[in-house]
Amino acid sequence: MIEVEHLSKRYGDHLVVDDLTFTVEPGTVTGFLGPNGAGKSTTMRMIAGLDAPTAGRVLVNGRPYPQSSRPMAEMGMLLDAKGIHPGRSARNHLLALAQTNAIPSSRVDEVLAMVGLTDVARGRVGGFSLGMGQRLGVATALLGNPQVVVLDEPVNGLDPEGVLWIRNLLTTLAREGRTVFISSHLMSEMALTATRLVVIGQGKLLADTTVDDFVADATGGWVTVGTPDADELAVLLRGPAVEVRRDGPEQLRVTGLTARQIGTAAWEAHMPVHELAAHQPSLEEAFMQMTRESVEYHAADPASTSTTSTTPETVGAAS
Ligand SMILES: Nc1ncnc2c1ncn2[C@@H]1O[C@H](COP(=O)(O)OP(=O)(O)OP(=O)(O)O)[C@@H](O)[C@H]1O
């Protein structure tokens, strides 16, 4: 379990993490979301004890992580997959870590097999692709068979097969009762992998909920209604908070009412309905809605910037 309690981090006059409190429970994959610069990596670094909080604290399995006597068995982390010496082989990198952490060397071959690097384990890490480096980072995180796994952007650089692999791996780790905390910019991936979400914006907690509730709470859903009485039903349904749009000769798009309310209204008015389909916003749409106010780096409208130069901020568009 990871307990983040009133955690803050200030760099100069910039409050990068602002009084964050949340708990990451064992047995589930929890996604960590926020626009660029929201403070996710800084929070993960404080969880790892790599950055000292300005205020508040983080407990990993009940105590500050730097106090752990068996750190690699307590928590495995992937924070920067590039932080491995390029001249070393993957196997030697893992062996060195195993030796200094009292981990049997047989575990090295085990994790190499788990991440699919057995065949290239004796090759120099400097020659690895981004995806291979990412796999080695995951192998490093899992070396101590940790109870808590924290991965910053684990999907980065992985091909579709790799994405599927990491999704299955994370789900299996959670099913084994471990605490799994991952950040990702890929919303569709997060929707498939995580069951809980912690969302932050400008360092502040915006949501700590399940993926299902996060999407259900977002506005922007609509109901498609198919009926030969489209004009009459549109008149019946329209109201101050209800918008009805014609999508086809026998099709309406209704916002502001549930499928159940529409079905009941049509039935009471004796109007036949041959299609009634509720559309929920995607996780991506829900995320954009929630974080719109706290996005630090907005992409400029291309139409309005066609004659101006592009600044670094506009390149780093919010994802
Ligand atoms: N060592 C540092 N010194 C000063 N400012 C920093 C430092 N580290 C991070 N920041 C600032 O803190 C803010 C949050 O950065 P952080 O990397 O934690 O965000 P993030 O949510 O991980 O972003 P991204 O999604 O782009 O990776 C940014 O404005 C960043 O410039």
The ligand as a Tripos MOL2 file, in Angstrom:
@<TRIPOS>MOLECULE
LIG
   31    33     1     0     0
SMALL
NO_CHARGES

@<TRIPOS>ATOM
      1 N1         14.1490   19.7100  -10.2370 N.pl3     1 LIG1
      2 C1         13.2230   20.6050  -10.6050 C.ar      1 LIG1
      3 N2         13.4500   21.9300  -10.4550 N.ar      1 LIG1
      4 C2         12.5160   22.8440  -10.7970 C.ar      1 LIG1
      5 N3         11.3140   22.5320  -11.3250 N.ar      1 LIG1
      6 C3         11.0190   21.2340  -11.5000 C.ar      1 LIG1
      7 C4         11.9680   20.1880  -11.1520 C.ar      1 LIG1
      8 N4         11.3940   19.0060  -11.4180 N.ar      1 LIG1
      9 C5         10.1650   19.2750  -11.9410 C.ar      1 LIG1
     10 N5          9.9480   20.6070  -11.9830 N.ar      1 LIG1
     11 C6          8.7270   21.2680  -12.4520 C.3       1 LIG1
     12 O1          7.6470   20.6860  -11.7790 O.3       1 LIG1
     13 C7          6.4950   20.6290  -12.6110 C.3       1 LIG1
     14 C8          5.9530   19.2300  -12.5860 C.3       1 LIG1
     15 O2          6.8460   18.3560  -13.2680 O.3       1 LIG1
     16 P1          6.6340   16.8010  -13.3540 P.3       1 LIG1
     17 O3          7.7240   16.2470  -14.2190 O.co2     1 LIG1
     18 O4          6.4670   16.2420  -11.9920 O.co2     1 LIG1
     19 O5          5.2340   16.7120  -14.1060 O.3       1 LIG1
     20 P2          4.5540   15.4950  -14.8460 P.3       1 LIG1
     21 O6          3.1300   15.5130  -14.4220 O.co2     1 LIG1
     22 O7          5.3190   14.2500  -14.6140 O.co2     1 LIG1
     23 O8          4.6570   15.9480  -16.3590 O.3       1 LIG1
     24 P3          4.7890   15.1000  -17.7170 P.3       1 LIG1
     25 O9          3.4620   14.4860  -17.9420 O.co2     1 LIG1
     26 O10         5.0690   16.1560  -18.7190 O.co2     1 LIG1
     27 O11         5.9080   14.1190  -17.5450 O.co2     1 LIG1
     28 C9          6.9380   21.1110  -13.9870 C.3       1 LIG1
     29 O12         6.5220   22.4630  -14.1300 O.3       1 LIG1
     30 C10         8.4280   20.9990  -13.9310 C.3       1 LIG1
     31 O13         9.0260   21.9820  -14.7430 O.3       1 LIG1
@<TRIPOS>BOND
     1     1     2 1
     2     2     3 ar
     3     2     7 ar
     4     3     4 ar
     5     4     5 ar
     6     5     6 ar
     7     6     7 ar
     8     6    10 ar
     9     7     8 ar
    10     8     9 ar
    11     9    10 ar
    12    10    11 1
    13    11    12 1
    14    11    30 1
    15    12    13 1
    16    13    14 1
    17    13    28 1
    18    14    15 1
    19    15    16 1
    20    16    17 2
    21    16    18 1
    22    16    19 1
    23    19    20 1
    24    20    21 2
    25    20    22 1
    26    20    23 1
    27    23    24 1
    28    24    25 2
    29    24    26 1
    30    24    27 1
    31    28    29 1
    32    28    30 1
    33    30    31 1
@<TRIPOS>SUBSTRUCTURE
     1 LIG1         1 GROUP 0 **** ****
